[in-house]
Amino acid sequence: MMLYTFSLAPSPQRVEIFMKEKGINIPSETVDMMKQEQLSDNYKEINPRGTLPALVLDDGTVISEVVAICRYLEISNPDTPLLLGEDAKQQALIGEWDHRLESEFLLPIADALRNQGDGFKGRALPGVLDIEQIPQLVTRSIKRIKAFLEILDKQLSDNKFVAGDTFSMADITAYVGISFAVWVQISVPEELKNINRWFDEISKRNSLK
Ligand SMILES: N[C@@H](CCC(=O)N[C@@H](CS)C(=O)NCC(=O)O)C(=O)O
């Protein structure tokens, strides 16, 4: 197996933290996004989408979505801590929160970042597509990010972790998202006490140091 990754980018970070929490080691290769290596012919031969992370299995199968990679690792390592849930209800709640975090938090952050400035001109979406920026998306995205932080704070007022009593993939995605939001100058307001309590607590985990 080979994991293609780049530790500074949020999507690869989700997989790397997931693996640390489970104590899984897989050979990995860094694809330097600062040098746009994800768009090189060499890497596109492996993952034609030009995105990271990608996991190549021993039979050559390529898995190129964070959630799918984590599911593969969870099912093939059943003796490590289960981060996608144990019973049906837990799996559903973790799946719900992880999906909401990805679509309502990570994606608006990416939109706010990529639809302004020269750095992402013509590359408003990750990967190989040439997509022009839509500057109006920035204001909408910033609103969505701030609104989601309120939702997350409310969820954490009744729950120790994002999806309930146990640490899960949803906590990993939320943690990565909060660190990613700083790239668009958004940090968690002091008054969102539940997020701040949870963030301080989980920051002590070895996987997040
Ligand atoms: N839906 C994909 C998204 C992966 C993604 O967007 N990765 C970013 C890094 S965080 C990327 O590959 N960007 C490539 C680029 O900017 O060209 C997943 O969840 O795995």
The ligand as a Gaussian input file, in Angstrom:
#p B3LYP/6-31G(d) Opt

LIG

0 1
 N      -13.310000      15.363000      -1.635000
 C      -11.893000      15.157000      -1.456000
 C      -11.232000      16.510000      -1.377000
 C       -9.753000      16.426000      -1.333000
 C       -9.155000      17.806000      -1.502000
 O       -9.831000      18.798000      -1.778000
 N       -7.856000      17.876000      -1.308000
 C       -7.140000      19.113000      -1.518000
 C       -6.107000      19.275000      -0.413000
 S       -6.895000      19.668000       1.101000
 C       -6.429000      19.013000      -2.849000
 O       -6.127000      17.926000      -3.270000
 N       -6.165000      20.130000      -3.512000
 C       -5.533000      20.073000      -4.782000
 C       -5.446000      21.406000      -5.461000
 O       -5.622000      22.418000      -4.784000
 O       -5.194000      21.416000      -6.660000
 C      -11.655000      14.367000      -0.181000
 O      -12.420000      14.554000       0.775000
 O      -10.720000      13.563000      -0.141000

